[in-house]
Amino acid sequence: MKLNEVLKNIHPIKIVGDAEVEITGVNIDSRRIKAGHLFIAMKGTQVDGHQFIAKAIELGAKSILCEDLPEPVTGVTYVQVASTEDAAGKVATLFYGDPSRKLKLVGVTGTNGKTTIATLLYNMFRKFGYKVGLLSTVCNYVDDLPIPADHTTPDPIELNELLAKMVEAGCEYAFMECSSHAIHQKRIGGLKFAGGLFTNLTRDHLDYHKTFENYRNAKKAFFDGLPKDAFAITNADDKNGMVMVQNTKATVKTYSTRTLADFRARILECHFEGMYLEIDGREVGVQFIGKFNVSNILAVYGAAVMLGKKPEDILLVLSTLHSVSGRLEPIRSPEGFTAIVDYAHTPDALANVLNAIHEVLDGKGHVITVCGAGGNRDKGKRPLMAQEAVRQSDRVIITSDNPRFEEPQAIINDMLAGLNDQQLRKVISITDRKEAIRTACMMAKRGDVVLVAGKGHEDYQEIKGVKHHFDDKEVLHDIFKA
């Protein structure tokens, strides 16, 4: 493909060199450059890609997209733009043949529930008999082919490459999580969405966005960009639900467990094995627990309806679906208590999981919670996590999560700082996560619940830049076998 063909959707300030040059690939990572590639010099939050222009040319790049023009090298074409962040997605979209327009692509955004909703939609539409793509925190899928995920939303090059593979594999639908980082950094720029879903909004990623308003506006920008022929489904139970869609051109639909909405549900019965629900006047049994999962299921139901599926067919498939790995995943112990592994790593997510546990326990057992907080992330939520754990648990063990480049004990101290003397009586801290889980299991008696929160599906613990194998579920299984 010629360079000028991939520049059609952007407005260069200046082109130095031959715009007719043939390009064989597009990349923002200089290490992946091959002969004939276009290198996009992105000004990231940590690294400026302009520093690697010379390296990219050395590896064979024949064209450079940049904001600041360097000293030209003979035989290399330079394209200057106002924002490489804005241009990258648009360029990648054209290079890979505009794949999102050949799929029905649905994006899911919000603080909690993105992975569950996107994955359930993927599983549902595969059960309907379609080939389907998934872009999620846990794993990306091109139909049934798994492709490991490093970020909630890949970079714009990788994203279009994955979508192109989905089109090539014959996928008709694709469901993806859209993180606030990805929206703000325009990683989804140039994509055509058939629909968007909003889950909820609580404190998260303030280390990046700095204020809650910035975080909210990043999410809202996704809906602002939806086209007229798309749908936007929002959570009417969240105070920011209608804010998200106030400027969208898309057809707006709402879902709720508490108020009038286009899609409504209520819980009829609840057990650790699942719930009986009434959805839009029809009863259905599902293999999930918790009011927040009722909201997730409603979002899935609403999206399927808007994609043209019959309500009775949707409910039939919903009754067969299982929870996503590491999301409220129960493991029964030989001693008669239940361990639950969940990815909850925000105060609100932790509150939702603990609420769900209490809904089932109904006062007939104790709750022992093991939790921590990630290093090099929003420090403000650490004391809030501890407070939420203490508020709804009989005992709390605060431990290490992914400390990254921080000292685990310093993170634990930040969490403990949010507790008063009375709350501290419920709490012990054990830095070693495996030992913390083992201690919680030793405390538990028949009928109790041990919640292990924070890591969910993750099978590693990140310490000083190194990912060490660690899986909460494996640890629990080993304890139960001992």
Summary of the structure (lengths in Angstrom):
residues: 482
radius of gyration: 23.8
end to end distance: 60.3
largest distance: 76.4
contacts: 1751
relative contact order: 0.08
helix: 35%
strand: 24%
